[in-house]
């Protein structure tokens, strides 16, 4: 959290878009370091933010469904339009089968018509395929393996895994960076 204290570290990489789970409301930032921002959350200290840079424009996709609160479909435009699905999976206390990757699985199935156009899915899935086998104890609506297979049907794949040629669940390096 406290992205407002850390954002300057990523700016030298000149991002076009940033998906920031657990991000405080943009009102808490002293400087406007971005072109635009979309933010959703119930707590001004912790929500899901999507920041744009380099003249990228965006808006929440018309298909956004409040039932999938922190899986945010976005229309992104610069030279052409693409879809972005920003993810921050969480524990769903009302429906334990929709916790974490179960929520992602259900939401991606809901939004899959977006996959007919170029689409990026990015964010914090809070899951690893090594936990898929544990789900019979706490059954979920879908596993990360199910999510991967769904996305592969639409030729959407993990850039990290494609570039490193590492299989899901056998990652040798971190896929996230957390500054303390």
N, C-alpha and C positions, 0 to 999 in steps of 0.2 A: 504494500500500500504506500501511500504518500508519494505517488507518481510526480506530484508537483515539485518534489525535492530531487527527482532523478531524471526528468525528461531531457535535460541538457546532454546527458551521456549518449543518447541515441541520435541526436540531431546531426552530428558529423557524418552519419551514414546516409543523410538526405532521403529519408523515407518518403514514399508517396502516401501511404496509409499506415496507421498504427491501430491495432486492436489491443485495448488495455483493460483486462478484467481487474476487478477490485480497485477501480480508479475512483478517486473522489470527484465530486461534481466540479465542472470547469470553473464555476464561480470562485473556487478556492485557489485558482492559479493567479499569481500576480501579473504575469506576462502572457499575452496571447502569442504563442509560439507556433501556431498552426493556422491554416486557412479557415477550416470549419471543424465542428465537432458534433457528433451525435452522442447523447448520454442517456442511459436508462438506469433507473435504480429506485429503490425504496428508501435508501439511507444516503444522505448527502456525502457520507464518508466512504461509500463503497458501492460502486455500480459498474456498468460496462460502458466503456467509451470507445468510439471510433474517431480518430483524428485524421484530417486530410491535409496534405501539403502539395506544393508544386501545381497549383491550379486544378487539382482534382476536385470535382463537385460531387455531392451525394445527397441522398434522401432515403428515409426509411421506405422500404419496398411496400407497396400497397397490400401485399399478402401478409404483412406482419400480424401475428396472432398472439394476443396477451397470454394465452395459455402456455406459450413457450417463451416466457418472459425474457430470459437471458440468452436466447438464440435469436439474434437480430438480423433479419434480411435487409440488405441495403442495395440500392441502385447506385452505381458509381459511374461517373462520366468524366472523360477528358476529351480524347479524340474519338472515342466510341464508348458505348455503354457496356458494362459488365455487371454481374451480380457478385455480391459479397455476403457471406453468412458469417457473422461474428458470433463466436461461441464463448460462453462462460458457464460451464455445466456446474450444477450445484445439487445438494441433497434436497430432495423433494419430500418434505415431511408428511404432506397430505396423501401422497401416493408413492410408497416406497419403491414400487416397480419403475417409477420414473426418475429415480435418483441418478445423478451423474450421467453416465453414458446411456441409460435408459431414456432420459429426457432428450439427449442428442439424437438418438435413434428415432424417436417418435417425431421430433421436430423436422429432421431431414426428410423423413417420409412425407410429412405435411408439405414441405417446401420443394419437393423434388421436381415439380414442373418448372422451377427456375433453372434446373440443370440442362434444359434444352438450349439455353444460352450460355456463353462463357461464364463460369462461376468459380469463385475462390471460397473455400471454407477454412476459417482460421480462428484461433483463439485457444482457450484453456479447456480441454476436454476432461481434465481431472481423472484420467483413466489410462490404463495400459493393458495390452492384450493379455499380459500375465495374470490379470485379475479376472479375465473372462471365465475361467474355469471355476472360480469361486461363486459365480452367480447362482448356481442351484440352491445354495444355502439361503440366499437372498435374491429370489428371481427378479430379473429385470425385463423390461420390454424388448431390449436388444443389447448386444455386446459391442465392443469396439470392432471385433471381427465382422459382425453384421454391418456396422457402419462402413468399414473399409470396403466390404463386398458391394454394398449399395453404391458408394461413390465410384468404385471401379466400373460398374455398369454404365456410368455416364462419362467414363474416361477422366475422372477426377482422382488424382493420386497425391500422396504426400511428397512434397518437394524434398524434405529432409531425407526421407528414405530412398527416394530416387537418386539424389546426389551422393549419398553415402553408401548406397547399395547394401544397406543393413536391413534385416528383417525386423518387423514390428516385434517388440519384446526383447530384442537382443542388442539394444542401443548401448554403445560403449561410452558415449559422451552425452552430456546434458542436452536436452532439446529446449531447455529454458534457461534463463539467466536471472538470478535474484540477487540484487545488491542489498546488503543489510544496512 
